[in-house]
Amino acid sequence: MSTTPDPETPAPRPALVFDDPLDQQSSDDTDRDWGERPEGDSAGDLKRFLDEKPPHHL
């Protein structure tokens, strides 16, 4: 028996899915990754604040 596909037999096409995509929850619908940071020390928070402060807030 040969394991190569028959060149005259077309490959099966994937099935079409007609589900409503708005019924499914997307990653944007969750609260994940909306600015959560691991718990850190206050000195690290102050350093980050000073590093990211815009120049007009001196």
N, C-alpha and C positions, 0 to 999 in steps of 0.2 A: 504494500500500500504506500502511496505517496502522501507526504504531508504538505506539499505545496498546493496552494489554492488553484482551483480550476479557472483558467483565464476567461472562460465564457460565462461563468456564474458571477453575476454582480454581487458586490459586498452588500450586506443588509444596511439599509439606511436607518439612522437613529429616529426614534419615534418623536413626533411633535408633541409638545406639552402645551395645553391651552389653559393652564391654571392662571388665576389672577395674581400677578406678581405683588400687588399691593396687599394681599392677604398674608404675606410672609414678612416677618420682622427683619429689618436690615440692621447692619452694625451701627448705623447712624441713629437708630431708634433706642439705643441703650445708653446708660450713663458711663459705660466703660471708656477709659482713656480721655476723659474730659478734664485734664489738668491735675489728676491725682498724682501725687508724688509720694515716694516712700517716706515714712516718718524720719525726720532728720533733726539735727540740733538747731538751736536758734541762731548760732553763729553762722552756720551754713545758709540759713534763710536770709540773714542780713547781707551776707556776701552776694548771694544771688540777686537780691533786691538792688544792691548798689551796682552790680555788673549790668543789670538789664534796665536800669533807670534811663529814660531818654535824656539827652543833654539839656533840654530846656527845663528840666526839673531839678536843677542844681541848687 
